[in-house]
Amino acid sequence: MLKLNYTDVGLYMEQTMTNPELLIAQRVLLAVQLGRSLHVEPGCASFLLPADIPELKVLEMALHREYGLVATLIAVDEEFVEVGLSGSWIAEDKDAHEGMFLAVMSDRTEFLIYKLWQMSEAHISSPA
């Protein structure tokens, strides 16, 4: 499973073997114990990757082998592509901009997306 944490300082992604239903149940229990509200719904999330990463072709091929529409790649402009994911959004309320997004797909596709995101983060934070 890919876990995308959207915060006020940006996106942090991790690949985890945790069952999504278990993770959601744990979040619900924590919210109840803390007396906080929690909003969980199916949805979509997206993030940008540089278009010049050669491994994007490998990801495109992996996405064609996935069953169902779990992820998409859309060219935004010459510099970036948008990776769109289907999954579950977990946040304090329906309109929150900060929260957690869970996406489940094949291990190979999850690994490719995660590695490409890591590469893009290293590319962005390296000096020009």
C-alpha positions as CSV (number, residue, x, y, z in Angstrom):
1,M,0.0,0.0,0.0
2,L,1.1,3.5,-0.7
3,K,0.4,6.0,2.1
4,L,0.5,9.7,1.0
5,N,0.6,12.2,3.9
6,Y,-0.4,15.7,2.8
7,T,0.7,18.3,5.3
8,D,1.1,22.0,5.4
9,V,4.7,21.6,4.3
10,G,4.1,19.2,1.4
11,L,3.7,15.6,0.5
12,Y,5.4,12.7,2.2
13,M,5.0,9.2,0.7
14,E,5.8,5.8,2.1
15,Q,5.2,2.2,0.9
16,T,4.0,0.0,3.7
17,M,2.7,-3.6,4.0
18,T,-0.1,-2.6,6.5
19,N,-3.6,-3.6,5.6
20,P,-5.6,-0.5,4.6
21,E,-8.7,-1.6,6.4
22,L,-6.6,-2.1,9.6
23,L,-5.0,1.3,9.3
24,I,-8.3,3.0,8.8
25,A,-9.8,1.2,11.8
26,Q,-6.8,2.3,13.9
27,R,-7.3,5.9,12.8
28,V,-11.0,5.7,13.7
29,L,-10.2,4.3,17.1
30,L,-7.6,7.0,17.8
31,A,-10.0,9.7,16.7
32,V,-12.7,8.4,19.0
33,Q,-10.3,8.1,22.0
34,L,-9.2,11.7,21.4
35,G,-12.7,13.0,20.9
36,R,-11.9,14.2,17.4
37,S,-13.8,13.9,14.2
38,L,-12.6,11.9,11.3
39,H,-13.7,11.8,7.7
40,V,-13.0,8.8,5.5
41,E,-14.1,8.5,1.9
42,P,-13.1,6.9,-1.4
43,G,-11.4,9.4,-3.7
44,C,-8.5,10.4,-5.8
45,A,-5.1,12.0,-5.1
46,S,-2.4,13.3,-7.3
47,F,1.2,14.6,-7.3
48,L,3.7,15.8,-9.9
49,L,6.8,14.1,-11.2
50,P,9.4,15.6,-13.6
51,A,8.6,14.5,-17.1
52,D,12.3,13.8,-17.9
53,I,12.6,10.8,-15.5
54,P,13.4,7.9,-17.9
55,E,11.7,5.3,-15.6
56,L,8.3,6.9,-16.4
57,K,8.1,4.5,-19.4
58,V,8.5,1.6,-17.0
59,L,5.7,2.9,-14.8
60,E,3.4,3.4,-17.9
61,M,3.9,-0.2,-18.9
62,A,3.2,-1.4,-15.3
63,L,0.0,0.6,-15.2
64,H,-1.2,-1.0,-18.4
65,R,-0.9,-4.4,-16.7
66,E,-2.9,-3.3,-13.6
67,Y,-6.5,-4.6,-13.2
68,G,-8.9,-1.7,-12.9
69,L,-8.1,2.0,-13.0
70,V,-5.9,2.5,-10.0
71,A,-3.4,5.1,-11.3
72,T,-3.0,7.4,-14.3
73,L,-0.3,9.4,-15.8
74,I,-1.2,12.7,-17.5
75,A,1.2,15.1,-19.1
76,V,0.8,18.5,-17.5
77,D,3.3,20.4,-19.6
78,E,6.8,19.7,-21.0
79,E,8.3,19.6,-17.5
80,F,5.8,17.6,-15.4
81,V,3.4,14.6,-15.5
82,E,0.6,14.2,-13.0
83,V,0.3,10.8,-11.3
84,G,-3.3,10.3,-10.2
85,L,-4.2,7.5,-7.7
86,S,-7.5,6.0,-6.6
87,G,-8.0,5.1,-3.0
88,S,-9.2,6.3,0.4
89,W,-8.9,9.9,1.8
90,I,-8.7,10.2,5.6
91,A,-8.8,13.7,7.2
92,E,-10.4,15.6,10.1
93,D,-13.2,16.9,7.9
94,K,-14.5,16.7,4.4
95,D,-12.8,19.9,3.2
96,A,-9.4,19.4,4.9
97,H,-6.3,20.0,2.8
98,E,-4.2,18.0,5.2
99,G,-4.7,14.3,5.6
100,M,-3.7,10.8,4.6
101,F,-4.4,9.1,1.3
102,L,-4.2,5.3,0.9
103,A,-3.8,3.6,-2.4
104,V,-3.5,-0.2,-3.1
105,M,-2.2,-1.7,-6.3
106,S,0.3,-4.4,-7.2
107,D,3.6,-4.4,-5.2
108,R,5.6,-3.7,-8.4
109,T,3.5,-0.7,-9.3
110,E,3.6,0.7,-5.8
111,F,7.3,0.2,-5.7
112,L,7.8,2.0,-9.0
113,I,5.6,5.0,-8.0
114,Y,7.4,5.2,-4.6
115,K,10.8,5.1,-6.2
116,L,9.9,7.7,-8.8
117,W,8.6,10.0,-6.1
118,Q,11.9,9.5,-4.1
119,M,13.9,10.3,-7.3
120,S,11.9,13.4,-7.9
121,E,12.3,14.6,-4.3
122,A,16.1,14.1,-4.6
123,H,16.0,15.9,-8.0
124,I,14.1,18.9,-6.5
125,S,16.3,19.2,-3.4
126,S,19.6,18.9,-5.2
127,P,21.4,22.2,-6.0
128,A,21.0,23.4,-9.6
